[in-house]
Structure formats: structure tokens, C-alpha cells
Amino acid sequence: MFHSARITLTAWYLLIIMAISIAFSGVIYIGSTSEYGRVLRMQKLRSEHPEFQFRILQGNQVQILQETTPFNPDPQVLEDAEMRLLERLIGVNIIILVLSAVAGYFLAGRTLRPIKQMVDDQNRFITDASHELNTPLTSLRTGIEVNLRDKKLTLAKARAALGSNLEEVESLQLLSADLIKLTQYRQASGAFPFEIISLKKVVQAAVEKTKILASSKQIAVRPDVLDVLLHADEKSMIELFVVLLDNAIKYSPEKTTVSIKTKRIDGKVEIQVTDHGIGIDKKDLPHIFDRFYRADKSRTKQSVSGYGLGLSIAKRVVEFHKGTISVNSIVGQGTTFSLVFPVVKKS
């Protein structure tokens, strides 16, 4: 599809360039042949009146001058010059055609590349989402079919089946909500109102939202956050820190700590979220922000539910706020996520 589109776009480039080139060549040719005609006319007048020297003015008006030197150009020479000019203009246009074809093909590729990447990304997104949706839907359908075929289905079994189905439905709702978030942050254009917010309050709100999960594992979350101001969307920033804290708590052993520290760096603030959990293998680090990515070994051993969308959403939020996010991790020792955002100067 994109190859044919590239050829079509190249053809349009050639059409426009050659139309301009031929138009300029025509102007040059007409102007030059007009001058040749003026010379031939002047030669004819001189042959008829050799005692005078003529000059043809604009509008083909003739000015008679006293002859000083004879001037008798050969008409054949002028015709040959006219033919050589035509041949050179044709040659130049052929060269322009070839160079334009090469340059146009290259530029068409550069022009279509972002579109191709967007379509490829969209196709991967659809494929990944379909794959992730298939698992809970298959489980849901299988559970329903098995229970419908059970002629001795009791009320207790029905309740248990409905409970299992409800879990799958909640799982699907979670997945669909995350997919919507990814789409929103990808296509956000005025959808999230920016305002001056307090980083400290944002972190406190995120800590409060993850309090129950932390308490269930007896994990202490210790925020040490500077009271700086950010120009951001408060809701999405809270969601960002909820994702990072949720991730840190889930992959940390019981009775450990998760710390949040900040420091100023040249008009910006760096936030570090550190846990003392299982860590991330080096081979997995380049992919942890990819959609639906979950490490095969170390992190899945924890049997943590989820679809691998949290960190992908976190990265989108950071990019949406013109910030940066990076990760440093050592297997068996813990992980640190580092975020950098521009701060608002207090007036």
C-alpha cells in the first residue's frame, strides 16, 4: 500500500516540477527566438538600406542611426543557434526529470514514513489488544458453556460460576479502561486542562490511593517531596504516580519500603521512586514501557495480575507533560524510576 502511495506521490512531485521547468523553458525559448527575429528583421532593413544603421526598439519600432560598421549576420547561423538552444533546453529538462524522480522518490518516502509508522503502530495495537482480549473472553465463554451443560448444576455452583465470570468481566473492564487511557494520551489536544499544581499534593494523593495495597503487604511508602509547582493536568499526574507506586508495591516483598525523593536540577525537578523488590533483568529494561509487555521470568513469577499497560500509560503521561522517564534496576535489589519535569517559578 505504501509503495504504491510513494510512487503516486513521486509522480505528483514530477508533474509539478516538470510543469514549472517546461514553463520556464518555454519562456526562455520564446524570449530567445524573439531576439533572433529582431536581429533578422534588422538585417533585412540593412540590406534594403545599406546607407543607414538601424536599431529595433521595444514594440518593433525602428530607430535609424548613422551606419558606422557593416553588420550582416548569416540567417542560417541564427537558425542553428535557435535549434541548439531548443536542444539544450530539452536536455536540461531531461536532466531535471531524472534528478526530480530520484529526489521525489526520496522525499515521498520521508513524507510517508510518519504515516507508515502510525499505521504500523495502530495495527500492532489492534493485534495486541485482540490477543489480550481473547484470553478473558475465552475463559468467560468456557465457564458459561460448561455450566450450561451441567444438568446437575446447583445454586452453589451457579454462584461460584457467576463469581468467576464477574472477575473476568472486571478484568475486561480494566483492560478497556487502560486502552482508552492510552488512546486519550496519544491523541490529547486540549482534552486535559493544564493548571498550576503542587507536586507534593499530587504525590500525597497517589500515596493515599495505593494505601490499601501497601497495607496488605505491610509496605511503608515514604514520600520526601519538595513543595514545587508544575504546569500540568492534576488528574493524569496523580495517575502517573499511582502506576509507579502500584508497580513498586506489587513487585516488592512484604515488610519492605518504597521511597519517593525529589531534588531540583536547573529549573527542573527530578523525582525518584525506589523499591527494594525483585528488580528487572537487563534484557527486559528496554521493553518495559512497551504496550502489553511483561517480563517472562522474574516478574511473572510474582503472579501479579495486569496487562502490562501501566508503564506504557505512565510514559505517555510523562511525554504529554514534556518530561522524561528512565529506569535503573538490579535484579534482587530493587528498581528506581526517575522522572524529570520543568517546574514553575513562584512569583
Summary of the structure (lengths in Angstrom):
residues: 347
radius of gyration: 37.8
end to end distance: 54.5
largest distance: 129.5
contacts: 960
relative contact order: 0.08
helix: 59%
strand: 16%
